[in-house]
Amino acid sequence: MKKLMMILAGAALLATSAPAFAGVEVSFSKVDEELFDKDYKVVFVNGAKVEFAKNGEWKDVECKYGEVPAAIVPQQIRDYVTKNYPKNKIVAIDRDRRDYEVELDNGLDLKFDLKFRLIDIDN
């Protein structure tokens, strides 16, 4: 019963915070409780993983066998990747209070500040 409740909670989070994953079958979901924080993780049958903060906003999206849905990636970041890496796709994105980090399918990591300016490139 507890597992079912976590899956339903994960599905509710998806519907409001990551509508790009609505309709994708959930493999499992779990709640990570730390001392002062609580995260929610949802794994889909297609291999995609989404981590949510306690406020319901996504923190981390990883698409093991595909591309991060365009609706999740801020437009300015999509534009930068399309212009500078037209043959590559975004396979992961992470955001926190300071920046966004994007991983491309060629292994390149791009870091953007909160105003979507590129601040670092890492192989």
N, C-alpha and C positions, 0 to 999 in steps of 0.2 A: 504494500500500500504506500509506504514512504517513497519508494522508487517511482511509482505512478504519480504521486504528488509533485516530485521534483521534475519529472518530464512535463507535466502540465504547467508548472511554474515557468520552466524554460520556454515552452511554447508561447505562453503569455508574454514573456519578455521579448521574444522574437517578433511577435505581431506588432508590438509598439516601438521597439528599439532598432530592429533590423528587419524591416519588411521585405528586404531582398531575399531573405531565407524563408519567408512564409510559404508553406506548402511543401518544403523539403522535409523528408522524414527524419525524425530525431532518433539517433541510435541510443544515446544516453545523456543525462545531465547530472550535474552534481553541484553542491554548495561547498566552497572552501571557506571555512571560518578561521580567521587568524585573531590575534589578540585584540586589535582595534578595527578590523576590517572584515568584510564578507564579500566574496566574489562568487559569481555563478558561471559555470562552464557548460556549454552545450556542444555535443559532438553529433554530427549528422552521418547518415549512412554513406554519403558521397565522400567522406573524409574531411569535410570542412569542420573547423572548430571556431567557436565564438565565445569570448569571455566577456562577461558583463560586470560592471561595478554595482554596488548596492543601490545606486540611484536608477538603475535600469539602462544606462547608456553603455554601448559596447566599448570595450577597452582594447581588445585584440581580436583580429580575425585572421585565420590561417586557412588557406585552401590548398590542401595537399595535392589534389589531382586536378585542379582547375584554376580559375581566376577569381579574385575577390570581386563580388558584384559591383558594378560601376556606381550604383546608388549609394554605396557605403563610403566610397573614396571621395573626398572633397574635390570639387571641380578644378580648382587651381592645381592640385597635385596630379589629377588625371591629365590636364593640359600639358604640364611639364613633362610627364612620362611619355605622352604621345608625341610631343615635339622632339625630345632628346633621345628617346629609346623606342622608336616606332615598331620595332620587331619584338619587343618584350612585353610581357604582361605582369601585372601586380598579383603576386601569390600570397602576400601577407601585409597587414597594416596594423600598427600599434599606435595608440595615442595615450598621452598622459597629460599632466598639468603643464608641461613645458614644451612638448613637441609631438610630431607625428613621425613614425619611422615606417618606411615602405620597403618591402623586399620584392625584387624582380625575379623572374624565372631564370635569369642568368646568374643568380647569387649575389647581385649587387644590392647593397642597402643604401637607401637615400633617407636623410633626415631633414625634416622641415620644421621651422619654428611655427608658432601658432598663427603667424601672418602668412604662412605658406611659402616662406622664403627658404631656399635650399641652404642648409648650414653644414652638412657633412655628407660625404660619399665614402662608403666602406666596402671593401671586397670581402 
